[in-house]
Amino acid sequence: MTTYKDAGVDIEAGYEAVKLMRHHIKSTMRPEVLADIGGFSGLFQLDKSKYTAPVLVSGTDGVGTKLKIAFLYDKHDTIGIDCVAMCVNDIICSGAEPLFFLDYIAVAKNRPEKVAEIVKGVAAGCLTAGCALVGGETAEMPGFYSDNEYDLAGFAVGVVEKSRIIDGRNIKEGDKLIGIASSGLHSNGYSLVRKLLNPNVEKMNQFIQSLGCSLGEELLRPTKIYVRTVASICSEFEIKGISHITGGGFTENIPRMLPVGMRASITRGSWAMRPIFRILQEAGELSDKEIYNTFNMGIGLVMAVDPGCADEVVACAADNDDEAFIIGEVTSGEAGLDLC
């Protein structure tokens, strides 16, 4: 008799993985969650007393080839933070509060301890974002992935009062652009990173003086989650537009929040840039155009605000332990970005 396990799928390992991850998931629960984990779906009851016209905001994303670094370094407890960050940082650009999150993990072979480590990171990200991890899926797919590899993706849902949606429509010429510092590379550009640095186990464990840590530690530094800082700033100031700096770097993402007839002017040198970006630029002899079109360059989130409150917004970010800078302003013209 040939069993499912003989075909490479171990159902018992799946049960063990759920058992090991259960306490991580429970740590993220909110009062609005109505169902325990293990059901066919996650149930979340919206608190109607908080909203007059609630609008649901959703986002989905993965971690991309940063996973290759996790495989190489054999460290899996923070990559889930990246997955959560990539989703919730997108939905807060509309001014939304993240409510709940679901993950999807696909593995060649279900190793319960490793899956639990991944979910530990997802739960940590959800706790930072204040959202509940209401469910997910672990798919064992032998023959589809290499033996020790996996894929990770997620889906977040948030809510915003309709009258408080941030959509960029009120942005005007002269508004200031506030950049909030990134923690490092975040989760974009890793295909180019791997091509430029050609990381291996020896390189990953090598301490680099300018970084103050090993290359592996720098490349696996989790994506910063901006939920609490954005919520705090939005509670005090009118934020006209928010851009999450992901794939496409400054060049693609900042203009996405601007209305027709507006463009962004960015002042280089107006913020502190982590050394990893200089290392990458020198390794690939990258032009400024290329590197700003690929990486976040030390800025993970950009806000458009009235000039009169720019300094106060920077101070508010600092009060929330996020470093922020006035990095440029909005100008009139064809959609795009100028690096000055």
N, C-alpha and C positions, 0 to 999 in steps of 0.2 A: 504493500500500500504506500503510495506517495502522498505525503501530507503538505499542507501549506508551508510548514517550517522547512521541509525539504526543498521547497521552491525559493526559500530565502526570506520568508516573512514569519517572524516570531511573534505571535499574538501575545504570549505570556510576557515577553519583554515590553510590549506596549502597555500592559496592565501595570507592570513594575514602574515604568516611566511615569505614568499618571500618579501612582502612589508617591513617588519621590518628589514630584513637582507640586503636589497638592498644597503644602503649607506655604509655598511661595505665592501661589495664586490667591490663597485665602487672605494673605497680607494686603492685597490690593482692593478688597471689597469696599463698596460704598453702600449707604443705606438704600439706594434706589435699586440695587441688584436683587432680583426676586428668586433666582434659581441657583442652586449649588452646582459646582462643576460636575460633569459626567452626563449631563443631559444632551439632547440633540441640538439645543440652541441656548443662547444666553438671553435672559430676560432682564430688561432694564425699564423701570417706571419713571417717566419724566415728572419732575416736581412742578405741577402746573401753577402752584402759588408763586413761583419765581419769575414767570414769564407771561406777558400779554400776548405776544405773537412769536412763539419760539420757532426758530429755523434750524434744522439739523444740518450739520456740516460734516462731510466725510473726506477721508484721505487714505490712500493705500500706497505702500512702497516696500522696498526690500533694502538689503544692505550692499548688494552688488559684489564686486570682486574683492572688497575688504575681507570677505569670508576666506579668501585664499591666504591672507595673512594669519587669520585665526587658525587655519589648518596647519600652516607652517610652524607657528609658534606654539601650537597645541594649547591654546587658551580660549575658553568658550564662555566664560561667565560674564562678559561685558558686551558681547556682540548683540545681545538682545536689547541693550540700552539703545544702541544705534538704530535698531529696527523701530522701536517706539518713537525715538526722536525724529526720525525721518517723516513719520506720519503726523505726530502731534504738532511739530513745528510748522507743518504745512497748514493745518486747519486753524491754528491761532492767527494766521495771516488775515483771516476774516473776522478776528475778534472773538472767536468761539472758545468756550470752555470744553476741553476734552472730557468726555463722559466714560466711554468704555473702549476697550481694545481687544482684538482677536489676533492670534498669531497662526502662522502656517509653517511647519517644519517638515521638510522632506529629506529623508536619509536613505543611504544605501542599506545600512544595517542598523537596527534600533539598539543602541547601547544606552540603557536607561540612565546611567550616571551622567553621560554626556548630554543627553536630552534635558535632564533636570538642570544641568549647569546653564544651558542655553535659556531655559525658561526662568531660571533665577535672575538672569540679566533682564529679560522681558519684564518680570515683576518689579525689579528695581527701577526700570524706566517708567513703569506705570505709577509707582509710588511717587516718583519725582514729579510726574505730570499730573498727579491727582486723579487719575482715571482707573477704572476697574478692569482687570483682566477677566473677562466673562466667558472665555472659551478659546478654542483653537483646534488645530488638527496636527497630528504627527503621522506622516505617511511614510511607510517603509517601502522602498522601491528598488529592490535588488536588480542590478544590471543596468540601471538608469544613471546612477551616480557612482563615482569611484568609491572604494570601500570606506574610507575615512572622511568622506566629504558629505556636505549637506547644503540645503538651501533654506533661507529664512525670509519670510515676508510677513507683513502685518496690515491691519486695517483698523482705523480709528474713527469714532463718531463723536462729534461735539455738538454744542448748541449755543446759539447766540440770539439775543433779542433782535427782531427784525430792524428796529430803529437804530441799533448799535452796530450793524454790519459795517466792517471796514472794507471799502472797495476802491479807494483811490480817487473817487470822482471829485472830491473837494481839493485835491492837490493843485497848487498854483505856483507860478514862477516866484522864486525867492524862498520857498519853503526849505527848511534845512533837512539834511539827511543824517540821521543818527545811526551809527554802526555799533552793534553790540558784539563784543569779542567772541570768536570761536574758541574751542578748546584745542583745535589743531586742524587736521585735514577733514574731520568729520567723516562722511561716508561717500565721498565722491572723488573721482579722478584716480582711483586705485589701479585701473588698467595702465594708465600712464606712469604712476608711481612704480609699479612692478617692472615696467619696461626700462625705466631710468635707473632704478636702484638694484634690479635683479636680486631681490632678497633671497637668502638661503638661511639655514638654521644657524650657521656661524655668524653671518652678518646680523641676524635678528637679535642675537645675544650680545653683540658688541656695544659697549658703552661709548656714546658719542658726546664729547665734552660740550659742544655748542648746544646740544639738546638737553643735557643734564640727565639723560637716561639712556637706556638701550634703544636701538632702532625699533625693535619689536614693541617696546612699551609706547613709543611715540606713535607708531603706525596703528596701534590698537587703542589709542586713547579714545574713549567713548565720545560720541557726538553730544554736544551740550543741548540740554532741554530748556527752552526759554519760557515755558508756560507761566510759571509764577511771576517772573519778571514782567512779562507782557501784561498779565492781569493787573499787576500793581500799577504799572504805568497807565494803562487804559482807565483805571479807576480814578485817576487824578487829572489826566490831560486828554485833549482830543488828538488821537493818532489818526492821521489821514490815510496812510497806506503802510503796509508791511510787506517785506520781501524776504523769503527764506533763501539764503544763498546756497544752492545745491549744484547739481550738474549744470554746466554752462556758466558757472562762476558769476562774476559781477556783470559781465556783458549781456547775458541772457536774462538774468533774474531781476535785477533792479528795474529795468524798463517795464517789466510785466505789471508793476503796480501803478504805473503812471497813466494818466488820461491822454487822449489824443492831443498832440500839439506840445507835449512836454517831454523833456529829456533830462538825464542826470549828469551832473558835473562832479567828478570825484577827485579830491585832492590827495594825491599820493603822499605818504609820509605823515598823514594826520592821525595815524593810529599805530600802536605797537604791533609789529608783525612777528610771529613765531619763527625761529630759525629754520624749521623744516621747509618753509617755502623758498628760502634762499638756497638751501641745499638742492632742492629739486630744480630750481631755475638754472643753477650752475651745472648740475649733472647733465641736463638736457640742452644747455645753451638756449633756453626758451626765451623768446621775445616777451616783452610785457603784455603784448596783445594776446599771445598764446596762453600765458600763465593766468591772466585775469579772466580768460574765457574758459578756464578749466577748474581752478581751485577757488576756495573762499577767501584766500589771502589773509586770514586772520579775523575776518568779519563773518559771523554766522547769520546775522539778521540785520536788516536795514529798515528804519522807520522814517517816514516823512512827517514832519511836524511844523507848526508855525514857528517862525524865527524867535518870537517872543518867549517861547517856553523851552527852547532847545537845551539851554544849560540846565534847567530844572529836570528835564527828562534824563539827561546824562547823570545827574545826581541821584535821581530815583532808581536808575539801574544800579548804581553803586550801592545804594541802600539795600538792594536785593542781591548783593555779592556778584554782580555782573559788571564788567568793565565796559564802558561805552565812550564813544567819541563822536564829535561832529566831523563827518568825513566829506561833506560836500553840500551841494544844494541843487534845487530843481531849476532848470532853465527852460526857455521856450525853444521850440524847434521840432524837427523830425524825431520820431521815437528812436532812442538809442542812448549811448553813454559816452562821455568824454573823460579821459584820464588826464588830469592836469598836474 
